[in-house]
Amino acid sequence: MNKIFLIGNLTADPDYSVSASGVPVCRFSIAVNRRFSGNNDDRTADFFRIVTFRKTAENCGSFLSKGRKVGVVGSIQINDYTDKEGNRRQSVDVTADEVEFLSPKGEGDAPARKPSSTLEPVSDDALPF
């Protein structure tokens, strides 16, 4: 079974495009904090490249931005390729089946709106049913 669960923050704005066959594709990277800190109590992070397709790609391209927290469920894909100098290389990507947006859209841009803690009473006569 090849399944991975990640929670992290986008390291840059996502890259949204449409493939030659018309399939929406969105790529982005997330930083995932490790459970334990390093020698100097500095938290270290691992960086994962994520790729999404179709409706998930459209949503990610429309609503995600740098710094947003996401949960990703998907599978690891190892790709072999030859670089410009002719060297064989490998890249590791996560193909996302699900992406859950975990931080509010405006987080980082403006303070989040807090719900009102007081409710106003409504007369039964004002209800339409």
N, CA, C and O of each residue as an XYZ file, in Angstrom:
516
protein
N       0.852     -1.177      0.000
C       0.000      0.000      0.000
C       0.895      1.236      0.000
O       1.862      1.306      0.758
N       0.578      2.188     -0.832
C       1.333      3.429     -0.959
C       0.397      4.576     -0.602
O      -0.363      5.042     -1.451
N       0.446      5.038      0.655
C      -0.444      6.102      1.115
C       0.329      6.982      2.087
O       1.049      6.486      2.954
N       0.171      8.295      1.933
C       0.871      9.243      2.791
C      -0.112     10.309      3.266
O      -0.987     10.747      2.519
N       0.053     10.717      4.525
C      -0.760     11.770      5.140
C       0.204     12.854      5.602
O       1.143     12.576      6.349
N      -0.024     14.088      5.162
C       0.854     15.202      5.513
C       0.029     16.404      5.938
O      -1.057     16.642      5.410
N       0.554     17.162      6.899
C      -0.005     18.463      7.249
C       1.156     19.437      7.253
O       2.155     19.231      7.943
N       1.015     20.507      6.471
C       2.092     21.481      6.388
C       1.614     22.782      5.785
O       0.434     22.957      5.480
N       2.565     23.696      5.620
C       2.272     25.025      5.092
C       2.905     25.187      3.714
O       4.027     24.738      3.478
N       2.166     25.840      2.802
C       2.689     26.086      1.468
C       3.922     26.976      1.541
O       3.941     27.966      2.272
N       4.952     26.617      0.778
C       6.190     27.390      0.773
C       6.169     28.501     -0.271
O       7.003     29.406     -0.232
N       5.225     28.437     -1.200
C       5.073     29.455     -2.255
C       3.656     29.335     -2.798
O       2.946     28.376     -2.496
N       3.255     30.303     -3.592
C       1.949     30.221     -4.242
C       1.937     29.017     -5.185
O       2.964     28.691     -5.780
N       0.788     28.354     -5.326
C       0.714     27.181     -6.202
C       0.878     27.546     -7.672
O       0.623     28.680     -8.077
N       1.306     26.566     -8.461
C       1.477     26.731     -9.900
C       0.363     25.954    -10.595
O       0.391     24.724    -10.633
N      -0.615     26.671    -11.142
C      -1.771     26.064    -11.793
C      -1.602     26.142    -13.304
O      -1.213     27.180    -13.840
N      -1.898     25.028    -13.993
C      -1.849     25.019    -15.451
C      -2.831     23.970    -15.968
O      -3.442     23.236    -15.190
N      -2.969     23.913    -17.263
C      -3.812     22.910    -17.911
C      -2.914     22.133    -18.861
O      -2.188     22.725    -19.659
N      -2.964     20.801    -18.774
C      -2.109     19.959    -19.608
C      -2.536     20.053    -21.072
O      -3.591     20.601    -21.391
N      -1.702     19.510    -21.952
C      -2.000     19.522    -23.384
C      -3.301     18.788    -23.696
O      -3.968     19.089    -24.685
N      -3.658     17.820    -22.843
C      -4.907     17.072    -23.062
C      -6.102     17.716    -22.367
O      -7.199     17.157    -22.377
N      -5.897     18.905    -21.756
C      -7.000     19.642    -21.162
C      -7.281     19.327    -19.696
O      -8.318     19.733    -19.172
N      -6.379     18.611    -19.025
C      -6.573     18.259    -17.615
C      -5.946     19.338    -16.730
O      -4.761     19.635    -16.883
N      -6.715     19.936    -15.802
C      -6.142     20.900    -14.869
C      -5.116     20.231    -13.943
O      -5.339     19.132    -13.435
N      -3.983     20.923    -13.737
C      -2.902     20.423    -12.889
C      -2.463     21.564    -11.981
O      -2.295     22.697    -12.433
N      -2.279     21.262    -10.701
C      -1.770     22.268     -9.773
C      -0.636     21.647     -8.976
O      -0.773     20.560     -8.415
N       0.496     22.359     -8.936
C       1.663     21.904     -8.194
C       1.996     22.922     -7.112
O       1.913     24.132     -7.325
N       2.374     22.406     -5.946
C       2.826     23.272     -4.869
C       3.695     22.469     -3.913
O       3.687     21.238     -3.944
N       4.435     23.157     -3.074
C       5.283     22.504     -2.082
C       4.816     22.888     -0.694
O       4.340     24.001     -0.466
N       4.960     21.942      0.239
C       4.633     22.230      1.633
C       5.820     21.884      2.523
O       6.599     20.977      2.230
N       5.935     22.624      3.606
C       6.929     22.353      4.643
C       6.201     21.666      5.789
O       5.199     22.171      6.296
N       6.717     20.511      6.190
C       6.116     19.726      7.268
C       7.111     19.660      8.409
O       8.211     19.130      8.252
N       6.722     20.205      9.574
C       7.616     20.185     10.732
C       7.826     18.765     11.228
O       6.894     17.962     11.273
N       9.063     18.470     11.598
C       9.359     17.172     12.194
C       8.888     17.159     13.629
O       8.738     18.210     14.252
N       8.653     15.968     14.158
C       8.133     15.843     15.518
C       9.130     16.295     16.566
O       8.734     16.803     17.615
N      10.420     16.119     16.304
C      11.436     16.449     17.289
C      12.340     17.531     16.746
O      12.545     17.631     15.536
N      12.885     18.346     17.644
C      13.747     19.443     17.228
C      15.185     18.950     17.072
O      15.528     17.850     17.504
N      16.008     19.774     16.454
C      17.416     19.454     16.248
C      18.230     19.689     17.509
O      17.680     19.805     18.605
N      19.533     19.758     17.345
C      20.445     19.922     18.485
C      20.254     21.239     19.219
O      20.424     21.294     20.437
N      19.907     22.294     18.506
C      19.769     23.624     19.111
C      18.314     23.959     19.410
O      17.958     25.134     19.498
N      17.482     22.959     19.564
C      16.052     23.145     19.756
C      15.388     23.874     18.593
O      14.296     24.423     18.742
N      16.050     23.880     17.429
C      15.447     24.438     16.225
C      14.584     23.370     15.586
O      15.023     22.235     15.400
N      13.349     23.734     15.248
C      12.470     22.790     14.561
C      12.946     22.655     13.125
O      13.168     23.654     12.440
N      13.100     21.443     12.679
C      13.460     21.212     11.288
C      12.216     20.775     10.524
O      11.254     20.270     11.103
N      12.256     20.977      9.241
C      11.098     20.651      8.403
C      11.550     19.837      7.202
O      12.691     19.940      6.750
N      10.639     19.035      6.702
C      10.828     18.334      5.442
C       9.945     19.018      4.411
O       8.867     19.513      4.737
N      10.406     19.042      3.168
C       9.684     19.724      2.104
C       9.195     18.690      1.095
O       9.967     17.854      0.625
N       7.912     18.755      0.768
C       7.289     17.804     -0.138
C       6.684     18.546     -1.321
O       6.028     19.574     -1.157
N       6.914     18.010     -2.514
C       6.281     18.547     -3.720
C       4.974     17.793     -3.923
O       4.944     16.562     -3.925
N       3.897     18.551     -4.095
C       2.554     17.991     -4.232
C       2.041     18.300     -5.636
O       2.257     19.394     -6.158
N       1.365     17.332     -6.237
C       0.715     17.566     -7.530
C      -0.737     17.093     -7.421
O      -1.015     16.020     -6.886
N      -1.652     17.910     -7.936
C      -3.082     17.591     -7.919
C      -3.626     17.695     -9.340
O      -3.040     18.354    -10.199
N      -4.748     17.039     -9.569
C      -5.355     17.024    -10.897
C      -6.846     17.342    -10.811
O      -7.464     17.225     -9.753
N      -7.398     17.741    -11.936
C      -8.826     17.966    -12.159
C      -9.422     18.974    -11.165
O      -8.848     20.044    -10.959
N     -10.549     18.651    -10.556
C     -11.270     19.592     -9.687
C     -10.428     19.976     -8.470
O     -10.448     21.128     -8.035
N      -9.694     19.014     -7.926
C      -8.820     19.331     -6.786
C      -7.784     20.362     -7.206
O      -7.479     21.278     -6.443
N      -7.241     20.225     -8.405
C      -6.267     21.193     -8.916
C      -6.903     22.570     -9.074
O      -6.293     23.581     -8.725
N      -8.125     22.614     -9.597
C      -8.813     23.896     -9.764
C      -9.014     24.577     -8.416
O      -8.774     25.778     -8.287
N      -9.455     23.815     -7.401
C      -9.676     24.386     -6.069
C      -8.366     24.865     -5.446
O      -8.316     25.946     -4.860
N      -7.321     24.074     -5.569
C      -6.032     24.466     -5.006
C      -5.499     25.724     -5.692
O      -4.989     26.627     -5.029
N      -5.616     25.780     -7.005
C      -5.154     26.947     -7.743
C      -5.927     28.206     -7.395
O      -5.374     29.306     -7.418
N      -7.212     28.046     -7.072
C      -8.065     29.201     -6.772
C      -7.940     29.692     -5.335
O      -7.994     30.897     -5.087
N      -7.773     28.769     -4.382
C      -7.919     29.144     -2.978
C      -6.658     29.057     -2.139
O      -6.656     29.545     -1.009
N      -5.588     28.459     -2.638
C      -4.370     28.339     -1.835
C      -3.393     29.457     -2.145
O      -3.392     30.019     -3.240
N      -2.565     29.769     -1.167
C      -1.499     30.751     -1.346
C      -0.399     30.445     -0.340
O      -0.582     29.649      0.580
N       0.728     31.082     -0.529
C       1.893     30.875      0.333
C       1.511     31.044      1.808
O       0.832     32.003      2.176
N       1.957     30.099      2.646
C       1.727     30.175      4.082
C       0.494     29.447      4.566
O       0.379     29.164      5.758
N      -0.441     29.132      3.666
C      -1.665     28.442      4.077
C      -1.354     27.034      4.550
O      -0.474     26.373      3.998
N      -2.070     26.569      5.569
C      -1.910     25.214      6.098
C      -2.884     24.291      5.395
O      -4.066     24.605      5.250
N      -2.365     23.123      4.951
C      -3.184     22.133      4.265
C      -2.907     20.744      4.819
O      -1.827     20.463      5.339
N      -3.908     19.889      4.694
C      -3.749     18.469      4.941
C      -3.807     17.771      3.594
O      -4.690     18.053      2.784
N      -2.879     16.870      3.351
C      -2.794     16.186      2.063
C      -2.825     14.682      2.293
O      -2.104     14.164      3.146
N      -3.656     13.986      1.536
C      -3.686     12.528      1.518
C      -3.397     12.115      0.080
O      -4.050     12.586     -0.851
N      -2.422     11.238     -0.094
C      -2.088     10.829     -1.448
C      -1.122      9.671     -1.465
O      -1.049      8.888     -0.518
N      -0.373      9.570     -2.559
C       0.609      8.499     -2.712
C       1.922      9.091     -3.208
O       1.945     10.132     -3.865
N       3.011      8.407     -2.880
C       4.343      8.853     -3.291
C       4.633      8.307     -4.682
O       4.389      7.135     -4.966
N       5.155      9.172     -5.542
C       5.551      8.784     -6.895
C       7.035      9.094     -7.059
O       7.461     10.224     -6.820
N       7.818      8.110     -7.460
C       9.241      8.313     -7.730
C       9.419      8.333     -9.240
O       9.069      7.380     -9.936
N       9.969      9.435     -9.731
C      10.129      9.633    -11.170
C      11.610      9.650    -11.533
O      12.393     10.367    -10.910
N      11.996      8.875    -12.524
C      13.366      8.866    -13.049
C      13.425      9.783    -14.265
O      12.517      9.792    -15.097
N      14.515     10.557    -14.356
C      14.687     11.418    -15.514
C      16.175     11.685    -15.733
O      17.007     11.376    -14.881
N      16.488     12.256    -16.875
C      17.857     12.635    -17.201
C      17.917     14.152    -17.258
O      17.129     14.783    -17.963
N      18.863     14.748    -16.507
C      18.963     16.202    -16.472
C      19.671     16.734    -17.729
O      20.037     15.962    -18.615
N      19.857     18.045    -17.794
C      20.431     18.688    -18.977
C      21.862     18.235    -19.254
O      22.310     18.240    -20.401
N      22.572     17.844    -18.202
C      23.961     17.400    -18.362
C      24.061     15.901    -18.663
O      25.163     15.367    -18.793
N      22.911     15.220    -18.773
C      22.912     13.805    -19.090
C      22.995     12.885    -17.877
O      23.165     11.676    -18.034
N      22.879     13.440    -16.664
C      22.926     12.631    -15.450
C      21.549     12.081    -15.121
O      20.539     12.771    -15.258
N      21.525     10.818    -14.681
C      20.251     10.219    -14.264
C      19.886     10.747    -12.882
O      20.725     10.793    -11.983
N      18.643     11.139    -12.725
C      18.146     11.708    -11.469
C      16.833     11.067    -11.095
O      16.187     10.410    -11.911
N      16.440     11.269     -9.832
C      15.127     10.853     -9.351
C      14.479     12.028     -8.639
O      15.155     12.833     -7.999
N      13.172     12.115     -8.756
C      12.422     13.095     -7.977
C      11.299     12.357     -7.259
O      10.755     11.375     -7.763
N      10.971     12.845     -6.092
C       9.903     12.250     -5.294
C       8.789     13.281     -5.192
O       9.006     14.389     -4.702
N       7.603     12.921     -5.652
C       6.434     13.791     -5.592
C       5.315     13.060     -4.873
O       5.291     11.831     -4.820
N       4.390     13.830     -4.322
C       3.181     13.271     -3.735
C       2.026     13.618     -4.666
O       1.745     14.791     -4.911
N       1.363     12.593     -5.180
C       0.160     12.804     -5.983
C      -1.010     12.795     -5.013
O      -1.329     11.766     -4.417
N      -1.645     13.952     -4.859
C      -2.690     14.118     -3.851
C      -4.034     13.607     -4.347
O      -4.481     13.944     -5.443
N      -4.662     12.791     -3.522
C      -6.047     12.377     -3.766
C      -7.004     13.349     -3.096
O      -8.098     13.610     -3.598
N      -6.573     13.888     -1.944
C      -7.394     14.831     -1.177
C      -6.506     15.947     -0.648
O      -5.379     15.706     -0.217
N      -7.025     17.169     -0.684
C      -6.353     18.316     -0.074
C      -7.396     19.047      0.752
O      -8.417     19.497      0.232
N      -7.126     19.158      2.039
C      -8.051     19.872      2.921
C      -7.408     21.181      3.342
O      -6.269     21.208      3.809
N      -8.153     22.268      3.171
C      -7.663     23.590      3.543
C      -7.861     23.752      5.042
O      -8.995     23.714      5.520
N      -6.777     23.934      5.792
C      -6.849     23.954      7.248
C      -6.744     25.343      7.853
O      -6.993     25.507      9.047
N      -6.388     26.335      7.072
C      -6.349     27.695      7.602
C      -7.305     28.568      6.803
O      -7.515     28.334      5.613
N      -7.882     29.569      7.451
C      -8.824     30.453      6.747
C      -8.145     31.132      5.565
O      -6.940     31.383      5.590
N      -8.925     31.427      4.532
C      -8.394     32.022      3.311
C      -7.623     33.305      3.585
O      -6.562     33.514      2.998
N      -8.121     34.159      4.449
C      -7.487     35.442      4.705
C      -6.392     35.403      5.745
O      -5.824     36.447      6.067
N      -6.071     34.231      6.286
C      -5.067     34.167      7.348
C      -3.735     34.685      6.834
O      -3.275     34.300      5.759
N      -3.130     35.552      7.608
C      -1.878     36.161      7.204
C      -2.093     37.486      6.500
O      -1.224     38.356      6.554
N      -3.229     37.662      5.841
C      -3.520     38.907      5.139
C      -4.275     39.876      6.042
O      -3.981     41.071      6.070
N      -5.245     39.352      6.776
C      -6.077     40.178      7.645
C      -6.478     39.338      8.837
O      -6.501     38.111      8.738
N      -6.797     39.966      9.970
C      -7.220     39.179     11.118
C      -8.494     38.402     10.814
O      -9.405     38.903     10.155
N      -8.537     37.172     11.307
C      -9.725     36.337     11.097
C     -10.911     36.945     11.825
O     -10.777     37.505     12.913
N     -12.055     36.823     11.212
C     -13.272     37.353     11.802
C     -13.743     36.431     12.907
O     -13.894     35.228     12.691
N     -13.976     36.980     14.088
C     -14.434     36.177     15.210
C     -15.952     36.164     15.247
O     -16.585     37.194     15.012
N     -16.548     35.008     15.540
C     -18.007     34.968     15.629
C     -18.505     35.772     16.812
O     -17.819     35.905     17.825
N     -19.698     36.300     16.674
C     -20.297     37.079     17.741
C     -20.636     36.167     18.914
O     -21.133     35.057     18.722
N     -20.367     36.640     20.127
C     -20.628     35.810     21.305
C     -22.017     36.068     21.886
O     -22.434     35.394     22.828
N     -22.733     37.047     21.321
C     -24.080     37.331     21.834
C     -25.105     37.074     20.739
O     -24.887     37.401     19.572
N     -26.199     36.498     21.128
C     -27.287     36.237     20.197
C     -28.443     37.167     20.516
O     -28.728     37.451     21.680
N     -29.097     37.633     19.477
C     -30.248     38.499     19.675
C     -31.511     37.652     19.619
O     -31.650     36.825     18.718
N     -32.437     37.836     20.557
C     -33.676     37.060     20.522
C     -34.536     37.471     19.323
O     -34.551     38.633     18.918
N     -35.249     36.487     18.769
C     -36.136     36.719     17.636
C     -37.544     36.313     18.062
O     -37.748     35.254     18.656
N     -38.499     37.167     17.752
C     -39.877     36.876     18.073
C     -40.404     35.783     17.168
O     -40.070     35.749     15.983
N     -41.227     34.880     17.705
C     -41.835     33.816     16.903
C     -42.691     34.394     15.781
O     -42.848     33.759     14.738
N     -43.243     35.582     15.979
C     -44.070     36.205     14.950
C     -43.262     36.574     13.716
O     -43.831     36.717     12.634
N     -41.943     36.731     13.853
C     -41.090     37.131     12.726
C     -40.666     35.927     11.874
O     -40.110     36.113     10.792
N     -40.916     34.716     12.335
C     -40.522     33.526     11.588
C     -41.505     33.252     10.460
O     -42.715     33.377     10.650
N     -40.991     32.871      9.263
C     -41.879     32.661      8.121
C     -42.580     31.313      8.121
O     -43.311     31.034      7.170
N     -42.413     30.481      9.095
C     -43.063     29.153      9.114
C     -43.758     28.895     10.419
O     -44.352     27.832     10.602
